[in-house]
Amino acid sequence: MQAEALRRLRELCPTVSVGVLTADLMNLERELAVIENEGVKLLHLDVMDGCFCPMMTVGPPIIKGIRTSLLKDVHLMIDEPVSKIPDYVAAGADIITVHVESTRHIHRAVQQLGGMKNVNDASRGVLRAVALNPGTPLETLVPLLPEIEMVVLLAINPGWSGQKLRPDFCERVLSLKRMLHEAERPEVLVTVDGGVTRDNIGMVSGFGADLIVTGSAVFDGKAVAENARFMLEAVRTV
């Protein structure tokens, strides 16, 4: 089932996954309609528990309550997610990202996801993604590559606003692409998350990212439609 879900997502790439937390949450239905009308297909939902990283955000009830045809890209930045994963699947996640650093049993987490059904569409599974913080070596991915469909590279440390893209980050993306090729897993998607702006999205996409997470660059409270259009065009024209 994951293979079919991966095939469908790859057809959309390169593209953006738009973070919802910077939207006007009191008018979320309107905000989502605007970006969907511009061609956005993925909605990025950052789940923070105040333990794995300083902030606290949303949980399964909010994710379930968001009525949208956009794919729900759920990024779990929480401690020991294994027991909590079923709740997020039941809430309608199409993609679930777990952090290597968040659990002693990361292999168990991705294996667990492999057997779960997508509640939005029984014909496809839930895509499994693993995220790495900037200081985590890429080599930690090696035993996980047979089990996952996506790698998420954080360009900033999770949970702190105002950080800028690390200067060595593009080389990290290239190194991951080489690793996937050497492991004969070139179909695994590469996602970049954090520090992406209107000024640097073209550069980030040019280094081979399949998905780019962006939030405040779209939901700035001024020109949401224009921003979404700009970000999508930036990744498609590279």
BAFI-3210 file (N, C-alpha, C; in Angstrom, 3 decimals, decimal comma, padded with zeros to 6 digits):
// residues 238
n [1|2|3|4|5|6|7|8|9|10|11|12|13|14|15|16|17|18|19|20|21|22|23|24|25|26|27|28|29|30|31|32|33|34|35|36|37|38|39|40|41|42|43|44|45|46|47|48|49|50|51|52|53|54|55|56|57|58|59|60|61|62|63|64|65|66|67|68|69|70|71|72|73|74|75|76|77|78|79|80|81|82|83|84|85|86|87|88|89|90|91|92|93|94|95|96|97|98|99|100|101|102|103|104|105|106|107|108|109|110|111|112|113|114|115|116|117|118|119|120|121|122|123|124|125|126|127|128|129|130|131|132|133|134|135|136|137|138|139|140|141|142|143|144|145|146|147|148|149|150|151|152|153|154|155|156|157|158|159|160|161|162|163|164|165|166|167|168|169|170|171|172|173|174|175|176|177|178|179|180|181|182|183|184|185|186|187|188|189|190|191|192|193|194|195|196|197|198|199|200|201|202|203|204|205|206|207|208|209|210|211|212|213|214|215|216|217|218|219|220|221|222|223|224|225|226|227|228|229|230|231|232|233|234|235|236|237|238]
n.u [000,821|001,988|003,632|001,942|000,924|003,295|003,942|001,876|002,422|004,964|004,377|003,503|005,731|008,581|007,420|005,572|004,966|002,685|002,922|000,595|000,423|001,061|-001,023|-004,114|-005,815|-008,397|-009,773|-009,426|-010,560|-011,084|-008,460|-007,230|-008,697|-007,837|-005,059|-005,306|-006,667|-004,648|-003,089|-001,721|-001,019|-000,380|-000,656|001,094|001,552|002,727|003,480|004,055|005,264|006,189|008,187|010,028|010,711|010,688|008,152|004,520|001,950|-000,418|-002,722|-004,123|-007,068|-007,361|-006,098|-007,739|-010,050|-009,627|-010,996|-010,365|-009,269|-006,634|-003,515|-002,616|000,180|001,892|003,990|005,691|006,991|007,683|008,208|009,000|007,161|005,890|003,647|001,728|001,311|-000,876|-003,114|-002,721|-002,776|-005,448|-006,566|-006,371|-003,936|-001,898|000,759|003,283|005,770|008,493|010,957|014,361|015,745|013,857|013,082|013,934|013,289|013,141|013,087|011,046|008,917|008,656|008,183|005,740|004,054|004,054|002,127|-000,327|-003,567|-004,667|-006,968|-008,278|-008,238|-008,545|-007,121|-004,502|-001,514|-000,171|002,275|005,664|007,924|011,158|012,766|015,608|017,463|019,576|022,128|022,366|023,922|023,855|024,242|022,747|020,455|020,780|020,039|017,325|016,416|015,259|012,666|011,268|009,646|010,319|012,673|013,196|014,944|015,902|016,520|016,967|017,113|014,550|011,623|012,316|011,735|012,620|015,122|017,767|018,456|020,927|024,336|025,735|023,833|022,887|024,866|024,448|021,976|022,722|024,509|022,760|021,210|023,155|023,648|021,184|021,139|023,374|022,487|020,621|018,059|016,731|014,185|013,155|011,787|013,045|012,827|012,874|012,930|012,326|013,452|013,021|012,490|011,024|013,219|015,172|014,102|014,308|017,022|017,193|015,478|016,869|018,951|017,924|015,730|012,658|010,256|009,359|009,057|007,122|005,958|005,367|006,214|004,211|001,731|001,455|-000,366|-001,012|-000,731|-001,674|-002,498|-000,865|001,658|001,627|001,426|003,832|005,772|005,226|005,718|008,405|009,660|008,941|010,104|012,800]
n.v [-001,210|001,208|001,636|002,434|004,812|006,266|006,432|008,083|010,429|011,089|011,858|014,422|015,860|018,033|019,800|021,828|021,609|022,948|024,627|024,696|026,058|028,738|029,940|031,846|030,834|031,154|031,535|029,298|027,534|029,218|030,079|027,656|027,026|029,010|028,417|025,883|026,417|027,580|025,469|024,010|020,932|019,600|019,661|020,711|019,620|020,465|018,745|019,268|018,577|019,953|018,713|017,086|019,206|022,769|024,078|023,744|022,369|021,117|018,295|014,964|015,473|018,066|017,726|015,775|017,280|019,121|019,816|018,921|018,436|018,306|016,574|015,297|016,011|014,937|015,864|014,535|015,796|014,706|013,103|009,640|008,317|005,924|004,636|006,500|006,844|005,386|007,023|009,304|008,313|007,464|009,958|010,870|011,155|011,303|011,167|010,348|011,598|010,662|011,339|010,396|010,965|010,931|008,601|005,420|003,348|003,565|001,994|000,224|002,004|002,809|000,348|-000,294|001,613|000,663|-001,329|-000,116|001,216|003,735|006,058|007,811|006,792|003,644|002,260|002,946|003,182|004,634|006,976|006,602|008,480|009,577|011,818|013,973|015,878|018,835|018,217|015,470|012,555|011,481|008,796|007,378|006,713|004,450|001,669|001,985|002,565|000,518|000,500|002,876|005,688|008,294|010,866|013,388|016,266|018,450|021,846|023,587|023,785|022,077|023,770|026,378|029,654|031,966|031,123|030,755|029,272|026,780|027,243|025,032|023,367|022,671|021,001|018,849|017,916|017,066|015,039|013,215|012,509|011,164|009,034|007,664|006,848|005,130|003,182|002,004|003,043|005,172|006,089|007,028|009,838|013,150|015,545|018,932|020,913|023,827|027,142|027,996|030,387|032,969|034,000|031,990|029,599|028,709|028,028|025,940|024,030|023,571|021,927|019,434|018,713|017,048|017,588|020,601|022,191|024,878|027,685|030,347|031,869|031,619|031,957|034,867|036,694|038,642|038,326|035,664|033,960|034,862|034,348|031,518|030,757|031,798|030,264|027,653|027,903|028,495|026,081|024,445|025,441|025,088]
n.w [000,000|000,734|-001,435|-003,526|-002,466|-002,330|-005,030|-005,987|-004,600|-005,512|-008,085|-007,755|-007,119|-007,808|-004,919|-002,525|001,006|003,018|006,034|008,671|011,080|011,108|009,890|009,739|012,231|013,149|010,903|009,332|007,436|005,264|004,668|003,917|001,667|-000,056|-000,529|-001,606|-003,938|-005,355|-006,031|-004,108|-002,514|-000,188|003,337|006,052|009,313|012,326|015,165|018,420|021,684|023,895|025,231|023,691|022,065|022,737|022,308|022,458|020,521|018,494|018,650|018,035|018,010|016,842|014,370|013,232|013,090|011,071|008,116|004,983|001,590|001,108|001,410|004,532|006,177|008,678|011,218|013,729|016,541|019,149|022,317|022,543|020,474|019,734|021,009|020,514|017,830|016,524|017,139|015,615|013,052|013,002|013,105|010,567|009,193|006,331|005,818|008,081|010,098|012,037|014,514|014,520|016,838|018,819|020,073|021,555|020,016|017,147|014,833|015,373|015,388|012,658|011,500|012,670|011,510|008,939|008,734|008,897|008,017|005,771|006,745|005,130|002,603|001,730|-000,146|-000,121|001,835|004,882|004,466|005,432|007,203|008,239|010,373|010,764|013,047|012,717|013,813|013,768|012,566|009,133|008,784|010,620|009,376|007,835|008,648|008,496|005,974|004,267|005,200|004,920|003,259|002,981|003,821|006,156|006,368|008,808|008,638|010,585|014,193|015,959|017,142|017,848|016,899|014,248|013,350|010,942|007,739|007,801|006,817|005,802|004,858|002,293|001,249|002,903|002,019|-000,559|000,146|001,338|-000,897|-002,390|-000,656|-000,712|-003,367|-003,447|-001,709|-003,194|-003,091|-004,472|-004,842|-002,489|-000,952|-000,512|001,923|002,891|005,761|007,487|007,952|005,347|002,894|000,787|-000,488|-000,541|-001,469|-004,119|-004,346|-002,435|-003,538|-005,865|-005,119|-005,043|-003,421|-002,858|-001,553|000,036|003,039|004,074|005,847|007,275|005,153|003,363|004,768|005,612|006,385|004,594|001,684|000,833|-001,305|-003,420|-002,306|-002,003|-004,661|-005,648|-004,216|-005,083|-007,856|-007,756|-006,991|-009,072|-011,353|-011,179]
ca.u [000,000|002,859|004,180|000,964|000,903|004,531|003,832|001,002|003,078|006,081|003,826|003,316|007,014|008,825|006,312|005,688|004,016|002,499|002,682|-000,678|000,430|001,168|-002,241|-005,132|-006,541|-009,810|-010,365|-008,613|-011,225|-010,840|-007,035|-006,928|-009,318|-006,993|-003,848|-005,716|-007,008|-003,394|-002,438|-001,070|-001,601|-000,019|-000,779|002,069|001,070|003,781|002,988|005,103|004,714|006,814|009,247|011,038|011,130|010,069|006,783|003,399|001,077|-001,708|-002,761|-005,047|-008,395|-007,283|-005,776|-008,958|-011,070|-009,351|-011,696|-009,662|-008,860|-005,176|-002,872|-002,169|001,580|001,967|005,377|005,671|008,154|007,227|008,983|008,509|005,907|005,366|002,301|000,818|001,153|-002,229|-004,043|-002,517|-003,302|-006,909|-006,955|-006,376|-002,622|-001,483|002,200|003,705|007,216|008,993|012,358|015,333|016,183|012,724|012,730|014,924|012,764|012,734|012,770|009,713|007,947|008,386|007,553|004,345|003,353|003,959|000,943|-001,530|-004,385|-004,983|-008,417|-008,823|-008,293|-008,099|-006,288|-003,104|-001,088|000,349|003,689|006,532|009,070|012,046|013,390|016,879|017,874|020,806|023,339|022,310|024,593|023,031|024,458|021,720|019,357|021,098|019,202|015,907|016,066|014,320|011,341|010,679|009,402|010,724|013,576|013,005|016,122|015,629|017,562|017,099|016,742|013,098|010,985|012,711|011,445|013,601|016,402|018,029|018,984|022,348|025,125|026,197|022,686|022,736|025,755|023,801|020,967|023,435|025,047|021,649|020,866|024,173|023,420|020,030|021,550|024,271|021,703|019,630|016,743|016,573|012,774|012,827|011,669|013,849|012,087|013,607|012,001|012,877|014,281|012,779|011,860|010,893|014,539|016,071|013,438|014,846|018,298|016,939|014,918|017,893|019,832|017,304|014,647|011,382|009,247|009,904|008,070|007,130|004,771|005,175|006,436|002,906|000,708|001,995|-001,479|-001,147|-000,932|-001,551|-002,595|000,351|002,787|001,529|001,739|005,270|006,545|005,034|006,422|009,846|010,165|008,635|010,910|014,222]
ca.v [000,000|002,386|001,852|003,201|006,163|006,922|006,734|009,237|011,625|011,411|012,533|015,830|016,473|018,744|020,645|022,333|021,190|024,244|024,509|025,308|026,751|030,185|030,427|032,470|029,644|031,489|031,520|028,277|027,004|030,170|030,053|026,425|027,127|029,884|027,736|024,769|027,005|027,891|024,223|023,312|019,604|019,032|020,505|020,248|019,820|020,245|018,301|019,427|018,206|020,694|017,891|016,871|020,569|023,637|024,507|022,814|022,796|020,452|016,848|014,275|016,062|019,180|017,180|015,146|018,298|019,914|019,247|019,349|017,398|018,303|015,494|015,710|015,677|015,109|015,806|014,301|016,210|014,322|012,023|008,265|008,380|004,617|004,358|007,569|006,831|005,012|008,147|010,227|007,619|007,545|011,356|011,152|011,450|010,619|011,006|010,560|011,715|010,488|011,725|009,418|011,348|010,992|007,308|004,339|002,276|004,174|000,934|-000,254|003,020|002,758|-000,953|-000,180|002,378|-000,124|-002,174|000,661|001,640|005,151|006,186|008,632|006,012|002,299|001,687|003,338|003,191|005,879|007,093|006,610|009,378|009,728|013,143|014,140|017,212|019,220|017,621|014,003|012,034|010,792|007,345|006,753|006,301|003,250|000,494|002,313|002,852|-000,425|000,586|004,212|006,289|009,694|011,393|014,817|016,915|019,750|022,829|024,341|022,980|022,164|024,398|027,765|030,479|032,981|030,570|030,816|028,073|026,572|027,397|023,737|022,487|022,160|019,857|017,739|017,381|016,332|013,812|012,285|012,001|010,176|007,869|006,936|006,211|004,014|002,151|001,563|003,513|006,531|006,476|007,667|011,280|014,000|016,729|019,957|021,557|024,836|028,211|028,227|031,675|033,323|034,309|030,842|028,352|028,252|027,380|024,676|023,102|023,259|020,875|018,131|018,383|016,693|018,356|021,682|022,667|026,317|028,108|031,792|032,474|031,590|032,561|036,083|037,569|039,722|037,906|034,211|033,366|035,222|033,640|030,101|030,662|032,051|029,137|026,519|028,173|028,474|024,709|023,801|025,994|024,761]
ca.w [000,000|000,755|-002,775|-004,291|-001,902|-002,736|-006,464|-006,152|-004,098|-006,403|-009,260|-007,411|-006,777|-006,550|-004,485|-001,158|002,030|003,680|007,464|009,021|012,362|010,932|009,236|010,592|012,677|013,318|009,559|008,690|006,246|004,182|004,343|003,197|000,343|-000,875|-000,998|-002,459|-005,236|-006,047|-006,424|-002,993|-002,309|001,111|004,515|007,030|010,677|013,311|016,471|019,420|022,994|024,979|025,827|022,649|021,753|023,748|022,058|022,424|019,427|018,323|018,776|017,124|017,788|015,912|013,053|012,730|012,862|009,876|006,966|003,778|000,647|001,078|002,140|005,862|006,375|010,134|011,681|015,172|017,328|020,482|022,935|022,511|019,720|019,293|021,520|020,095|016,379|016,077|017,274|014,493|011,871|013,104|012,888|009,136|008,632|005,103|006,007|009,462|010,282|013,402|014,636|015,007|018,181|019,749|020,658|021,515|019,174|015,889|013,869|015,737|014,988|011,216|011,226|013,092|010,485|007,712|008,717|009,194|006,884|005,656|006,954|004,062|001,367|002,098|-001,204|000,064|003,218|005,436|004,135|006,607|007,068|009,389|010,394|011,457|013,436|012,020|014,372|013,741|011,362|008,137|008,881|011,459|008,505|007,044|008,920|008,344|004,584|003,647|005,814|004,853|001,942|002,979|004,838|006,392|006,938|009,400|008,372|011,835|015,348|016,108|018,296|018,061|015,739|013,892|012,919|009,511|007,092|008,088|005,588|005,294|004,700|000,928|001,122|003,618|001,093|-001,606|000,750|001,491|-002,223|-002,737|000,196|-001,220|-004,628|-003,144|-001,034|-004,183|-002,653|-005,000|-004,840|-001,216|-001,103|000,366|002,340|003,640|006,683|008,381|007,427|003,922|002,635|-000,633|-001,036|-000,706|-001,867|-005,395|-004,076|-001,738|-004,514|-006,849|-004,618|-005,204|-002,495|-003,485|-000,827|000,840|004,006|004,248|006,594|007,363|003,841|002,681|005,629|006,217|006,716|003,617|000,290|000,922|-002,639|-004,160|-001,704|-002,348|-006,093|-005,807|-003,696|-005,989|-009,107|-007,494|-007,000|-010,340|-012,438|-010,981]
c.u [000,856|003,404|003,234|000,886|002,144|004,476|002,996|001,682|004,222|005,583|003,634|004,636|007,750|007,668|006,542|004,634|003,873|002,115|001,483|-000,592|000,551|-000,037|-003,112|-006,072|-008,029|-010,556|-009,671|-009,261|-010,980|-009,390|-006,677|-007,529|-008,458|-005,782|-004,189|-006,050|-005,764|-002,604|-001,673|-001,793|-001,338|-000,104|000,119|001,604|002,170|003,167|004,140|004,503|005,303|007,915|010,376|011,583|010,278|008,593|005,776|002,440|-000,238|-001,576|-003,801|-006,408|-008,385|-007,013|-007,011|-010,000|-010,836|-009,958|-011,057|-009,389|-007,344|-004,641|-002,354|-000,790|001,909|003,386|005,380|007,001|007,794|008,103|008,245|007,163|005,230|003,930|001,269|000,517|-000,256|-003,243|-003,925|-002,953|-004,820|-007,418|-006,883|-005,045|-002,396|000,014|002,471|005,226|007,546|010,486|013,204|015,661|015,087|012,443|013,901|014,516|012,267|012,382|011,386|008,642|007,622|007,789|006,071|003,526|003,139|002,713|-000,359|-002,246|-004,621|-006,499|-009,072|-009,033|-007,704|-007,177|-004,821|-002,776|-000,708|001,841|004,518|007,749|009,855|012,743|014,683|017,077|019,215|022,077|023,388|022,956|023,629|023,135|023,427|020,549|019,557|020,206|017,711|015,473|015,131|012,870|010,616|010,510|009,914|011,728|013,337|014,263|015,716|016,817|017,819|016,775|015,253|012,666|011,375|012,453|012,596|014,946|016,531|018,614|020,482|023,157|025,597|025,054|022,582|023,661|025,169|022,728|021,639|024,001|023,953|021,253|021,874|023,973|022,270|020,359|022,423|023,543|020,628|018,203|016,495|015,130|012,342|012,846|012,542|013,063|012,993|012,608|012,759|013,727|014,073|011,977|011,669|012,268|015,385|015,402|013,951|016,153|018,087|016,404|015,972|018,860|019,140|016,231|013,363|010,235|009,949|008,792|008,231|005,847|004,554|005,442|005,162|001,875|001,287|000,902|-001,735|-001,541|-000,781|-001,567|-001,322|001,563|002,789|001,914|003,239|006,092|006,421|005,801|007,930|010,409|009,950|009,529|012,399|014,583]
c.v [001,262|002,697|002,690|004,640|006,941|007,308|007,991|010,524|012,046|012,152|014,029|016,575|016,985|019,673|021,114|021,690|022,380|024,055|025,322|026,214|028,270|030,770|031,165|031,357|029,908|031,502|030,456|027,727|027,910|030,129|028,812|026,440|027,969|029,122|026,540|025,270|027,347|026,639|023,508|021,991|019,017|020,087|019,922|020,606|019,451|019,917|018,348|019,236|018,979|019,926|017,653|018,205|021,523|023,942|023,378|023,303|022,021|018,949|016,247|014,937|017,212|018,680|016,521|016,189|019,161|019,211|019,776|018,159|017,362|017,105|016,023|015,114|015,970|014,837|015,722|014,699|016,003|013,184|010,694|008,158|007,034|004,390|005,370|007,547|006,425|006,142|009,114|009,596|007,710|008,961|011,765|011,510|010,637|010,328|011,215|010,536|011,545|010,819|010,569|009,689|011,200|009,694|006,344|003,255|002,829|003,117|000,379|000,733|002,929|001,414|-000,920|000,546|001,571|-000,970|-001,438|001,123|003,144|005,318|007,047|007,855|004,640|001,672|002,052|003,384|004,584|005,924|007,284|007,489|009,411|011,065|013,119|015,610|017,550|018,535|016,108|013,476|011,313|009,277|006,644|006,250|004,906|002,051|000,733|002,426|001,822|-000,255|001,911|004,685|007,728|009,958|012,889|015,361|018,267|020,675|023,712|023,389|023,155|022,946|025,819|028,574|031,440|032,446|030,637|029,507|027,954|026,626|026,083|022,832|021,895|020,969|018,641|017,108|016,549|015,018|012,770|011,695|010,938|008,893|007,023|006,213|004,990|002,871|001,564|001,853|004,930|007,013|007,148|009,183|012,007|015,279|017,649|020,733|022,558|025,874|028,539|029,513|031,877|033,522|033,074|029,578|027,824|027,513|026,017|023,637|022,665|022,190|019,521|017,757|018,088|017,482|019,426|022,200|024,174|026,730|029,593|032,494|032,471|032,337|033,778|037,085|038,667|039,208|036,391|033,562|033,632|034,459|032,162|029,890|030,830|030,841|027,909|026,719|028,098|027,051|024,028|024,263|025,705|023,572]
c.w [000,000|-000,630|-003,623|-003,783|-002,314|-004,209|-006,688|-005,701|-005,006|-007,640|-009,018|-007,261|-008,007|-006,213|-003,055|-000,264|002,967|005,146|007,917|010,252|012,239|010,193|010,254|011,041|012,915|011,989|008,711|007,422|005,041|003,719|003,525|001,795|-000,590|-001,402|-001,884|-003,861|-006,048|-006,429|-005,336|-002,734|-000,929|002,206|005,600|008,436|011,668|014,658|017,460|020,810|024,166|025,687|024,822|022,158|022,585|023,544|022,245|021,352|019,431|018,504|017,860|016,959|016,793|014,499|012,429|012,346|011,641|008,668|005,694|002,878|000,493|001,855|003,469|006,151|007,838|010,625|013,205|015,800|018,793|020,998|022,819|021,783|019,446|019,751|021,032|018,603|015,939|016,159|016,104|013,172|011,857|012,854|011,427|008,538|007,360|005,119|007,495|009,517|011,748|013,416|015,144|016,474|019,243|020,488|020,603|020,523|017,840|014,840|014,132|015,282|013,503|010,816|011,568|012,031|009,216|007,616|008,918|007,927|006,937|005,755|005,876|002,779|001,668|001,057|-001,056|001,555|003,680|005,128|005,395|006,344|008,369|009,274|011,188|011,792|012,779|012,523|014,334|012,462|010,426|008,269|009,751|010,620|007,909|007,376|008,702|006,889|003,935|004,108|005,555|003,413|001,861|004,099|004,929|007,063|007,498|009,161|009,588|012,983|015,643|017,343|018,583|016,793|015,458|013,449|011,396|009,008|007,359|006,789|004,983|004,872|003,305|000,676|001,827|002,739|000,002|-001,076|000,935|000,147|-002,665|-001,935|-000,330|-002,526|-004,357|-002,460|-001,943|-003,718|-003,175|-005,008|-003,531|-001,395|-000,088|000,640|003,144|004,484|007,552|007,681|005,970|003,744|001,140|-001,264|-001,304|-001,220|-003,204|-005,216|-003,436|-002,711|-005,525|-006,414|-004,525|-004,211|-003,268|-002,875|-000,004|001,737|004,171|004,947|006,535|006,040|003,010|003,506|006,352|006,573|005,715|002,232|000,189|-000,456|-003,438|-003,626|-002,081|-003,805|-006,333|-005,372|-004,598|-007,297|-008,931|-007,538|-008,350|-011,476|-012,289|-011,846]
res [m|q|a|e|a|l|r|r|l|r|e|l|c|p|t|v|s|v|g|v|l|t|a|d|l|m|n|l|e|r|e|l|a|v|i|e|n|e|g|v|k|l|l|h|l|d|v|m|d|g|c|f|c|p|m|m|t|v|g|p|p|i|i|k|g|i|r|t|s|l|l|k|d|v|h|l|m|i|d|e|p|v|s|k|i|p|d|y|v|a|a|g|a|d|i|i|t|v|h|v|e|s|t|r|h|i|h|r|a|v|q|q|l|g|g|m|k|n|v|n|d|a|s|r|g|v|l|r|a|v|a|l|n|p|g|t|p|l|e|t|l|v|p|l|l|p|e|i|e|m|v|v|l|l|a|i|n|p|g|w|s|g|q|k|l|r|p|d|f|c|e|r|v|l|s|l|k|r|m|l|h|e|a|e|r|p|e|v|l|v|t|v|d|g|g|v|t|r|d|n|i|g|m|v|s|g|f|g|a|d|l|i|v|t|g|s|a|v|f|d|g|k|a|v|a|e|n|a|r|f|m|l|e|a|v|r|t|v]
***
